[in-house]
Amino acid sequence: MKHHLQQRIFGGLAFVIALITYLLTLEPSASFWDCSEFIACAYKLEIGHAPGAPLYMLLGRLFSLLALGNTENVALAINALSAVASALTVLLLFHII
């Protein structure tokens, strides 16, 4: 039981460290290549280039609502989705290993 608790604590710690790191290095606006396309498509709920990434578009739209109607902060909010997803990937990788 103690081992599982330690594993959860260290997994959570890895998640928090990764999330803070990603949020501190977050791109506040649209950048080159696919990033800008995905931000625009998620904000307008359009289809990006094939295969489209529908889950990312829906989650991006939900995160874009965090901008509270301020279109200048939409890119920041959708980039925050990528930071959260990347931190969750670190957590998943921690538990797999």
MARSERO-457711 format. One record per residue: x, y, z of N, C-alpha, C, O in turn; residue number from 1. Coordinates in steps of 0.1 Angstrom, whole numbers, plus 5000, padded with zeros to 4 digits. Example, Ala and Ser with C-alpha at 12.3 -4.5 7.8 and 13.67 -1.06 7.14 Angstrom:
2
   n.x   n.y   n.z  ca.x  ca.y  ca.z   c.x   c.y   c.z   o.x   o.y   o.z    i
  5132  4943  5078  5123  4955  5078  5132  4967  5078  5142  4967  5085    1
  5128  4978  5071  5137  4989  5071  5129  5000  5079  5134  5011  5080    2
//
This chain:
97
   n.x   n.y   n.z  ca.x  ca.y  ca.z   c.x   c.y   c.z   o.x   o.y   o.z    i
  5008  4988  5000  5000  5000  5000  5009  5013  5000  5006  5023  4993    1
  5020  5012  5008  5029  5024  5008  5035  5027  4995  5037  5038  4991    2
  5038  5016  4987  5044  5017  4974  5035  5024  4965  5039  5033  4957    3
  5022  5021  4965  5012  5028  4956  5011  5042  4960  5009  5051  4951    4
  5011  5045  4972  5010  5059  4977  5022  5067  4972  5021  5079  4967    5
  5034  5062  4973  5046  5068  4969  5046  5070  4953  5050  5081  4948    6
  5041  5060  4946  5040  5061  4932  5031  5072  4928  5033  5080  4918    7
  5019  5073  4935  5010  5084  4931  5016  5098  4935  5014  5107  4927    8
  5023  5099  4946  5029  5112  4950  5039  5116  4940  5039  5127  4935    9
  5048  5107  4936  5059  5110  4926  5053  5113  4912  5058  5121  4905   10
  5043  5105  4909  5036  5108  4896  5030  5121  4896  5031  5129  4886   11
  5023  5125  4906  5017  5138  4907  5027  5149  4907  5025  5160  4901   12
  5039  5147  4914  5050  5156  4914  5055  5158  4900  5058  5169  4896   13
  5057  5147  4893  5062  5148  4879  5052  5156  4870  5056  5164  4862   14
  5039  5154  4872  5029  5161  4865  5030  5176  4868  5030  5184  4859   15
  5031  5180  4881  5031  5194  4884  5043  5201  4879  5043  5212  4874   16
  5055  5194  4880  5067  5200  4875  5066  5202  4860  5070  5213  4855   17
  5061  5192  4853  5060  5193  4839  5050  5204  4835  5053  5212  4826   18
  5039  5205  4842  5029  5215  4839  5034  5229  4841  5032  5238  4833   19
  5041  5231  4852  5047  5244  4855  5057  5248  4845  5057  5260  4840   20
  5065  5239  4841  5076  5241  4831  5069  5245  4818  5073  5255  4811   21
  5059  5237  4813  5052  5240  4801  5045  5253  4801  5045  5261  4791   22
  5038  5257  4812  5031  5269  4813  5040  5281  4814  5037  5292  4808   23
  5052  5280  4820  5062  5291  4820  5068  5293  4806  5072  5305  4804   24
  5068  5283  4798  5074  5285  4785  5064  5285  4774  5067  5282  4762   25
  5052  5289  4777  5040  5288  4768  5042  5300  4758  5045  5311  4761   26
  5038  5296  4745  5038  5306  4734  5025  5315  4736  5014  5309  4735   27
  5026  5328  4738  5014  5336  4741  5006  5339  4728  4995  5344  4729   28
  5011  5336  4716  5004  5339  4704  5006  5327  4694  5012  5317  4698   29
  5001  5329  4682  5003  5319  4672  5017  5318  4667  5023  5329  4665   30
  5022  5307  4665  5035  5305  4659  5035  5299  4645  5024  5299  4639   31
  5046  5294  4641  5046  5289  4627  5040  5276  4625  5037  5268  4634   32
  5038  5272  4612  5033  5260  4607  5020  5255  4612  5010  5263  4612   33
  5019  5243  4617  5006  5237  4621  5000  5244  4634  4988  5243  4635   34
  5008  5250  4642  5002  5255  4654  4992  5266  4651  4981  5266  4657   35
  4995  5275  4642  4985  5285  4639  4972  5280  4633  4961  5284  4635   36
  4974  5270  4624  4963  5263  4618  4954  5256  4628  4942  5258  4628   37
  4960  5249  4637  4952  5242  4648  4945  5252  4657  4934  5250  4661   38
  4952  5263  4660  4945  5274  4669  4933  5279  4661  4922  5280  4667   39
  4934  5283  4649  4923  5289  4641  4912  5279  4639  4900  5282  4641   40
  4916  5266  4636  4905  5256  4634  4898  5252  4647  4886  5250  4647   41
  4905  5252  4658  4899  5249  4671  4890  5261  4676  4879  5258  4681   42
  4894  5273  4673  4886  5284  4677  4873  5285  4669  4862  5288  4675   43
  4874  5282  4656  4862  5282  4648  4855  5269  4646  4845  5268  4639   44
  4860  5258  4652  4856  5245  4651  4855  5241  4636  4844  5236  4632   45
  4866  5243  4629  4867  5239  4615  4875  5226  4614  4881  5222  4624   46
  4876  5221  4602  4884  5209  4600  4898  5213  4595  4899  5221  4586   47
  4908  5209  4603  4922  5211  4599  4926  5202  4587  4917  5195  4582   48
  4938  5203  4584  4943  5194  4573  4942  5179  4578  4942  5176  4590   49
  4941  5170  4568  4938  5156  4571  4949  5151  4581  4960  5154  4579   50
  4945  5143  4590  4932  5137  4593  4923  5145  4601  4911  5141  4604   51
  4927  5157  4606  4918  5166  4612  4918  5168  4627  4916  5178  4632   52
  4922  5157  4635  4923  5158  4649  4911  5163  4656  4911  5174  4663   53
  4899  5156  4655  4887  5162  4660  4887  5163  4675  4881  5173  4680   54
  4893  5154  4683  4893  5156  4697  4901  5168  4701  4897  5176  4710   55
  4912  5171  4695  4920  5183  4698  4912  5195  4695  4912  5205  4702   56
  4904  5195  4684  4896  5207  4680  4885  5210  4690  4883  5221  4694   57
  4879  5199  4695  4868  5201  4705  4874  5206  4718  4868  5215  4725   58
  4885  5199  4723  4891  5204  4735  4897  5218  4734  4896  5226  4743   59
  4902  5221  4722  4907  5234  4719  4896  5245  4720  4898  5256  4725   60
  4885  5241  4715  4873  5250  4716  4869  5253  4730  4866  5264  4734   61
  4869  5242  4738  4866  5244  4753  4877  5253  4759  4873  5262  4767   62
  4889  5251  4756  4900  5259  4762  4899  5273  4757  4902  5283  4764   63
  4894  5275  4745  4893  5289  4739  4882  5297  4746  4883  5309  4746   64
  4873  5290  4752  4863  5297  4760  4869  5303  4773  4862  5312  4779   65
  4880  5299  4777  4887  5304  4788  4892  5319  4785  4895  5326  4795   66
  4893  5322  4773  4897  5336  4769  4886  5346  4772  4888  5358  4771   67
  4874  5341  4775  4863  5350  4779  4859  5360  4768  4857  5372  4772   68
  4860  5356  4756  4856  5365  4745  4867  5374  4740  4865  5381  4730   69
  4878  5375  4747  4890  5383  4743  4898  5375  4732  4905  5366  4736   70
  4897  5379  4720  4903  5371  4709  4918  5372  4710  4925  5363  4703   71
  4924  5381  4717  4938  5382  4718  4944  5371  4727  4956  5368  4725   72
  4936  5365  4735  4940  5355  4744  4936  5341  4740  4939  5331  4747   73
  4930  5339  4728  4926  5326  4723  4938  5317  4721  4938  5306  4725   74
  4948  5322  4715  4960  5314  4712  4967  5310  4725  4971  5298  4726   75
  4967  5318  4735  4973  5315  4748  4965  5304  4754  4971  5294  4760   76
  4952  5305  4754  4943  5295  4760  4945  5281  4753  4945  5271  4760   77
  4945  5281  4740  4946  5268  4732  4960  5263  4734  4962  5250  4735   78
  4970  5271  4735  4984  5266  4738  4985  5260  4752  4993  5251  4754   79
  4976  5265  4761  4976  5260  4774  4970  5245  4774  4974  5237  4782   80
  4962  5242  4764  4957  5229  4762  4969  5220  4759  4970  5209  4764   81
  4977  5224  4751  4989  5216  4747  4998  5214  4759  5004  5203  4761   82
  4999  5224  4768  5007  5223  4780  5001  5212  4789  5008  5204  4795   83
  4988  5213  4791  4981  5203  4800  4982  5189  4794  4985  5180  4801   84
  4980  5188  4781  4981  5175  4775  4996  5169  4776  4997  5157  4778   85
  5005  5178  4774  5019  5173  4775  5023  5169  4790  5030  5159  4792   86
  5018  5176  4799  5020  5172  4813  5013  5159  4817  5018  5151  4824   87
  5001  5157  4811  4994  5144  4813  5002  5133  4806  5001  5122  4811   88
  5008  5136  4795  5017  5126  4789  5028  5122  4798  5032  5110  4798   89
  5034  5132  4805  5045  5129  4814  5040  5120  4825  5046  5110  4829   90
  5028  5123  4830  5022  5115  4841  5019  5100  4836  5022  5091  4843   91
  5014  5099  4824  5011  5086  4819  5024  5078  4816  5024  5066  4820   92
  5034  5085  4811  5047  5078  4809  5053  5074  4823  5059  5063  4823   93
  5051  5082  4833  5056  5078  4846  5050  5065  4851  5057  5057  4856   94
  5037  5064  4849  5030  5053  4854  5032  5040  4846  5031  5029  4850   95
  5035  5042  4833  5038  5031  4824  5052  5025  4828  5053  5013  4828   96
  5061  5034  4830  5075  5029  4833  5075  5024  4847  5085  5019  4852   97
//
